[in-house]
Amino acid sequence: MRIKELRQIYNLSQEDLAKLLSLKRPLISLVENAKRNLGKPALELLSQKFGINIDWLSGKSHVLFCDWQKGLEILKGKSTLTRWELLFLLEVMHWVWSIPLTTKCSQETRKDFVSKISQAVRYLLSHCEIVNLNDLGINNALKLFSVFSDNIFESLNAIERNPIATPSLARELASILIGILRDGEFEMRKDDEQEVSSLLLPWGYYVALSYLALKQDLIPLSSIYFIWDFEKPDKNEGIKDFQMQKGNIYLEFRQYMGKANVDILIAGKGKITFDLSEAFAFFTMVLESEKHIDFSVLKYNIYERNITINKMLTIMFTKNEYDILVEIVREISENTDFWMYLQRIYLQKYGFV
């Protein structure tokens, strides 16, 4: 059983794991040395509480977590992942990039994401002795993109020189990396895990995190708008109550009973209220609506100056009212520190694609 690998993932000693499972430490040692197996109660606890896939634990599957949400919680904040965690992360990323989104900007992902995955593939091919490399079909996978050559490294060079920012290429590169980690016959050393982790984190985690948004039928904002290198914010700190008013539109950031909200009051027409974590998405939608007639994100949609919330409430703006709303949002976006803060709050909750 992969008990030692499990302890590495959770950073637990044999004693720690024994206490967690209400067992004796010598039993954990026996299991790691293939002299005993864990009983059904311990296996059920690992599955139900931590989302561990029992088939992975017993060596029958490469799938680490049966509960992706719990798995992502384990990865949160880590700077180095084990081979199994990297494989899990990439599989969630692959799933996210496989989902067709309804926003027009969803045809793009970030160029640096594509480049980083290509670099991770290059690193493993260059630094690890993969015994069955020819059986992994990497060349055939890259030939799907006809601009690349028959040589793996020339193909990767082409990608890194001029990344094509499409989910399809990102998905294909993720698939190649999954194949190497899952099927490649090689030893992945600690320094290899650190190097690949440095290429895929933290941005890969936030791509994977958007899985949770998609499962709720939400539409994550395209990652093209994000700067991802940041310290984690506390959404209830860093914001003070303040108001902005122009014409008949009044916008207020406020905190009530520990919850941060944004209110937009359109005099005589109604009020839009949303959580602070959604502010960046809503404001970006307003700015993008100048370029697109129809634009959606999360539960909001703008179509020709009409804003719809949850497909139920629609507020119709006059041209003058909408111009004022855009002007207010643009002023907020020009406050760089605050704009970055709103990005981070959104990113921490919804991830990106």
C-alpha positions as CSV (number, residue, x, y, z in Angstrom):
1,M,0.0,0.0,0.0
2,R,1.1,3.5,-0.7
3,I,1.2,4.6,2.9
4,K,4.6,6.2,2.8
5,E,3.6,8.3,-0.2
6,L,0.4,9.2,1.6
7,R,2.5,10.4,4.6
8,Q,4.7,12.5,2.3
9,I,1.6,14.2,0.8
10,Y,0.2,15.1,4.2
11,N,3.6,15.7,5.8
12,L,2.9,13.1,8.6
13,S,5.2,10.9,10.6
14,Q,4.2,7.3,11.2
15,E,3.2,8.3,14.7
16,D,1.0,11.2,13.3
17,L,-0.8,8.9,10.8
18,A,-1.3,6.2,13.5
19,K,-3.0,8.7,15.8
20,L,-5.1,10.0,12.9
21,L,-6.4,6.5,12.2
22,S,-6.6,5.5,15.9
23,L,-3.9,2.8,15.3
24,K,-0.6,1.9,16.7
25,R,2.6,3.1,15.1
26,P,4.2,-0.4,14.6
27,L,1.1,-1.3,12.4
28,I,1.8,1.6,10.1
29,S,5.4,0.4,9.8
30,L,4.2,-3.1,8.9
31,V,1.9,-1.7,6.3
32,E,4.6,0.3,4.7
33,N,6.8,-2.8,4.5
34,A,4.0,-4.8,2.9
35,K,3.6,-7.1,5.9
36,R,0.1,-5.9,6.8
37,N,-2.8,-4.1,5.2
38,L,-5.0,-1.3,6.7
39,G,-8.4,-2.5,7.8
40,K,-11.7,-1.3,6.4
41,P,-12.4,1.4,9.1
42,A,-9.1,3.1,8.4
43,L,-9.6,3.0,4.7
44,E,-13.1,4.4,4.9
45,L,-11.8,7.2,7.1
46,L,-9.2,8.2,4.6
47,S,-11.8,8.1,1.8
48,Q,-14.6,10.0,3.5
49,K,-12.6,12.5,5.5
50,F,-9.7,13.2,3.1
51,G,-11.1,12.2,-0.2
52,I,-8.3,9.6,-0.8
53,N,-9.0,7.1,-3.5
54,I,-8.7,3.6,-1.9
55,D,-7.7,2.1,-5.3
56,W,-4.8,4.5,-5.5
57,L,-3.8,3.6,-1.9
58,S,-3.7,-0.1,-2.8
59,G,-1.8,0.5,-6.0
60,K,-4.6,-0.3,-8.4
61,S,-5.1,3.2,-9.8
62,H,-3.1,6.4,-10.5
63,V,-6.0,8.6,-9.4
64,L,-5.0,10.1,-6.0
65,F,-8.3,11.7,-4.9
66,C,-11.9,10.5,-5.4
67,D,-13.1,13.9,-4.1
68,W,-11.5,16.7,-6.2
69,Q,-12.6,19.4,-3.9
70,K,-10.9,17.8,-0.9
71,G,-7.9,17.1,-3.0
72,L,-7.6,20.8,-4.0
73,E,-7.8,21.8,-0.4
74,I,-4.7,19.5,0.3
75,L,-2.8,21.2,-2.5
76,K,-3.7,24.7,-1.4
77,G,-0.7,26.8,-0.4
78,K,1.9,24.1,-1.2
79,S,5.1,25.1,-3.1
80,T,6.2,21.6,-3.9
81,L,4.0,18.7,-4.9
82,T,4.8,15.0,-5.1
83,R,4.5,13.1,-8.4
84,W,1.0,11.9,-7.5
85,E,-0.1,15.4,-6.5
86,L,1.2,16.8,-9.8
87,L,-0.6,14.2,-11.7
88,F,-3.9,15.0,-9.9
89,L,-3.4,18.7,-10.4
90,L,-2.8,18.3,-14.2
91,E,-5.9,16.0,-14.5
92,V,-8.1,18.7,-13.0
93,M,-6.5,21.4,-15.2
94,H,-7.1,19.1,-18.3
95,W,-10.7,18.8,-17.3
96,V,-11.1,22.5,-16.9
97,W,-9.6,23.2,-20.3
98,S,-11.9,20.6,-21.9
99,I,-15.1,22.3,-20.8
100,P,-16.6,24.6,-23.5
101,L,-17.5,28.0,-21.9
102,T,-20.1,30.4,-23.2
103,T,-18.1,33.6,-22.8
104,K,-16.6,34.8,-26.0
105,C,-13.2,35.4,-24.3
106,S,-13.0,31.7,-23.2
107,Q,-11.3,30.8,-26.4
108,E,-8.1,32.1,-24.9
109,T,-5.8,31.2,-22.0
110,R,-2.6,32.8,-20.9
111,K,0.4,32.4,-23.1
112,D,2.7,32.0,-20.1
113,F,0.5,29.0,-18.9
114,V,1.2,27.3,-22.3
115,S,4.9,28.1,-22.1
116,K,5.2,26.8,-18.5
117,I,3.6,23.5,-19.3
118,S,5.9,23.1,-22.3
119,Q,8.9,23.8,-20.1
120,A,7.7,21.2,-17.6
121,V,7.5,18.6,-20.4
122,R,11.0,19.6,-21.6
123,Y,12.4,19.3,-18.1
124,L,11.2,15.8,-17.5
125,L,12.4,14.7,-21.0
126,S,15.8,16.2,-20.4
127,H,16.5,15.3,-16.8
128,C,14.7,12.0,-16.2
129,E,15.7,8.7,-17.8
130,I,12.3,7.6,-19.1
131,V,12.8,3.9,-20.1
132,N,9.6,3.7,-22.2
133,L,9.7,7.1,-23.8
134,N,8.9,5.9,-27.3
135,D,5.8,4.2,-26.1
136,L,4.3,7.4,-24.7
137,G,3.3,8.8,-28.1
138,I,4.5,12.4,-27.4
139,N,5.5,13.1,-31.0
140,N,2.1,11.9,-32.3
141,A,0.4,14.2,-29.8
142,L,2.4,17.2,-30.9
143,K,1.7,16.5,-34.6
144,L,-1.9,17.4,-34.0
145,F,-0.6,20.9,-34.2
146,S,0.8,20.9,-37.7
147,V,3.2,23.8,-37.3
148,F,5.5,21.7,-35.1
149,S,8.2,19.4,-36.4
150,D,8.9,15.7,-35.9
151,N,11.5,16.4,-33.3
152,I,10.0,16.7,-29.7
153,F,12.4,19.4,-28.6
154,E,12.0,21.5,-31.8
155,S,8.3,21.4,-31.2
156,L,8.6,22.5,-27.6
157,N,11.0,25.3,-28.7
158,A,8.4,26.5,-31.2
159,I,5.7,26.5,-28.5
160,E,7.9,28.4,-26.0
161,R,9.0,31.0,-28.6
162,N,5.5,31.8,-29.7
163,P,2.9,30.2,-27.4
164,I,-0.6,29.8,-28.9
165,A,-2.9,30.9,-26.1
166,T,-5.7,28.4,-26.7
167,P,-7.2,25.9,-24.2
168,S,-6.8,23.2,-26.8
169,L,-3.0,23.5,-26.9
170,A,-2.9,23.9,-23.1
171,R,-5.1,20.8,-22.7
172,E,-2.9,18.8,-25.1
173,L,0.3,19.7,-23.3
174,A,-1.3,18.9,-20.0
175,S,-2.3,15.5,-21.5
176,I,1.3,14.9,-22.5
177,L,2.6,15.7,-19.1
178,I,-0.1,13.5,-17.5
179,G,1.1,10.6,-19.8
180,I,4.7,11.1,-18.7
181,L,3.8,11.2,-15.0
182,R,1.3,8.3,-15.1
183,D,2.8,5.9,-17.6
184,G,6.5,6.9,-17.8
185,E,8.9,4.4,-16.3
186,F,11.4,6.6,-14.4
187,E,12.3,7.6,-10.9
188,M,11.1,11.2,-10.1
189,R,13.5,12.6,-7.5
190,K,12.8,15.3,-5.0
191,D,14.6,17.9,-7.0
192,D,12.6,16.9,-10.1
193,E,9.3,17.4,-8.1
194,Q,10.5,20.8,-6.9
195,E,11.4,21.9,-10.4
196,V,8.2,20.8,-12.0
197,S,6.2,22.3,-9.1
198,S,8.0,25.6,-9.6
199,L,6.8,25.7,-13.2
200,L,3.2,24.7,-12.5
201,L,2.5,26.6,-9.2
202,P,0.8,28.7,-8.1
203,W,-1.0,29.4,-11.4
204,G,-1.9,25.7,-12.0
205,Y,-3.7,25.5,-8.7
206,Y,-5.9,28.5,-9.6
207,V,-6.7,27.0,-13.0
208,A,-7.8,23.8,-11.3
209,L,-9.7,25.7,-8.6
210,S,-12.1,27.0,-11.4
211,Y,-13.3,23.4,-11.5
212,L,-15.4,24.2,-8.4
213,A,-16.9,27.3,-10.1
214,L,-17.7,25.2,-13.2
215,K,-19.4,22.5,-11.1
216,Q,-21.7,25.2,-9.7
217,D,-22.6,26.3,-13.3
218,L,-20.7,29.5,-12.8
219,I,-18.5,30.9,-15.6
220,P,-15.0,31.7,-14.4
221,L,-13.4,34.9,-15.8
222,S,-10.8,34.2,-18.5
223,S,-7.3,34.1,-17.0
224,I,-6.1,36.5,-19.6
225,Y,-6.9,39.3,-17.1
226,F,-5.0,38.1,-14.1
227,I,-1.7,38.6,-12.5
228,W,-1.3,35.5,-10.3
229,D,1.9,36.1,-8.3
230,F,0.5,37.4,-5.0
231,E,0.1,36.8,-1.3
232,K,-3.2,35.5,-0.2
233,P,-5.6,38.3,0.9
234,D,-8.2,38.4,3.6
235,K,-11.3,39.8,2.0
236,N,-12.5,41.3,5.3
237,E,-9.3,43.3,5.7
238,G,-8.0,46.0,3.4
239,I,-11.3,47.5,2.6
240,K,-13.0,50.3,4.4
241,D,-16.6,51.6,3.9
242,F,-16.6,54.2,1.1
243,Q,-19.0,55.5,-1.5
244,M,-19.0,56.9,-5.0
245,Q,-21.8,58.8,-6.6
246,K,-22.2,60.2,-10.1
247,G,-25.5,61.3,-11.5
248,N,-28.2,59.0,-10.3
249,I,-25.8,56.0,-9.7
250,Y,-24.5,55.4,-6.2
251,L,-21.9,52.7,-5.4
252,E,-20.8,51.7,-1.9
253,F,-18.4,49.2,-0.5
254,R,-19.5,48.2,2.9
255,Q,-19.0,45.6,5.7
256,Y,-21.9,44.2,7.7
257,M,-21.6,41.5,10.3
258,G,-18.2,40.5,9.0
259,K,-19.3,40.2,5.4
260,A,-18.0,42.6,2.7
261,N,-20.5,43.6,0.0
262,V,-20.8,46.0,-2.9
263,D,-24.1,47.9,-3.5
264,I,-24.8,49.7,-6.8
265,L,-28.0,51.8,-6.5
266,I,-29.6,53.1,-9.7
267,A,-32.1,55.7,-8.5
268,G,-35.6,54.9,-9.5
269,K,-34.7,51.5,-11.0
270,G,-33.2,49.2,-8.4
271,K,-30.1,48.0,-6.6
272,I,-27.4,45.4,-7.5
273,T,-25.7,43.8,-4.5
274,F,-22.9,41.3,-4.6
275,D,-20.2,39.8,-2.4
276,L,-16.8,41.5,-2.5
277,S,-15.3,38.3,-4.0
278,E,-17.4,38.9,-7.1
279,A,-16.6,42.6,-7.5
280,F,-13.6,42.1,-9.9
281,A,-15.7,39.9,-12.2
282,F,-18.6,42.3,-12.3
283,F,-16.4,45.3,-12.9
284,T,-14.4,43.6,-15.6
285,M,-17.7,42.6,-17.3
286,V,-18.7,46.3,-17.3
287,L,-15.4,47.3,-18.9
288,E,-15.5,44.4,-21.4
289,S,-19.0,45.3,-22.4
290,E,-17.6,48.3,-24.3
291,K,-15.9,45.8,-26.6
292,H,-18.6,43.1,-26.7
293,I,-22.4,43.5,-27.1
294,D,-23.0,40.3,-25.0
295,F,-20.7,39.4,-22.1
296,S,-21.2,37.1,-19.1
297,V,-19.3,36.1,-16.0
298,L,-20.5,34.2,-12.9
299,K,-24.2,34.9,-12.6
300,Y,-24.1,38.2,-14.4
301,N,-24.7,39.1,-18.1
302,I,-24.7,42.4,-20.0
303,Y,-26.4,42.7,-23.3
304,E,-26.7,46.1,-24.9
305,R,-26.5,48.0,-21.6
306,N,-29.0,45.7,-19.9
307,I,-27.6,43.9,-16.8
308,T,-29.2,40.6,-15.8
309,I,-28.6,38.9,-12.5
310,N,-29.2,35.2,-12.0
311,K,-31.3,35.1,-15.2
312,M,-34.1,36.6,-13.2
313,L,-33.6,40.3,-12.6
314,T,-32.8,42.7,-15.4
315,I,-32.0,46.4,-15.0
316,M,-32.2,48.5,-18.1
317,F,-29.7,51.4,-18.3
318,T,-30.0,54.5,-20.4
319,K,-26.9,55.4,-22.4
320,N,-26.1,58.2,-20.0
321,E,-26.6,55.9,-16.9
322,Y,-24.4,53.2,-18.4
323,D,-21.7,55.7,-19.4
324,I,-21.7,56.9,-15.7
325,L,-21.4,53.3,-14.5
326,V,-18.4,52.6,-16.8
327,E,-16.8,55.9,-15.6
328,I,-17.1,54.8,-12.0
329,V,-15.7,51.3,-12.6
330,R,-12.8,52.8,-14.7
331,E,-11.9,55.1,-11.7
332,I,-11.9,52.0,-9.5
333,S,-9.7,50.1,-11.9
334,E,-7.2,52.9,-12.0
335,N,-6.5,52.5,-8.3
336,T,-3.9,49.9,-9.0
337,D,-3.5,48.5,-5.5
338,F,-7.2,48.2,-4.9
339,W,-7.8,46.7,-8.3
340,M,-5.2,44.1,-7.6
341,Y,-6.8,43.4,-4.3
342,L,-10.1,42.8,-5.9
343,Q,-8.4,40.4,-8.5
344,R,-6.9,38.4,-5.6
345,I,-10.2,38.1,-3.8
346,Y,-11.9,36.8,-6.9
347,L,-9.0,34.5,-7.8
348,Q,-8.9,32.9,-4.4
349,K,-12.5,31.9,-4.6
350,Y,-13.2,31.1,-8.2
351,G,-9.8,30.4,-9.9
352,F,-9.5,31.0,-13.6
353,V,-9.2,29.3,-16.9
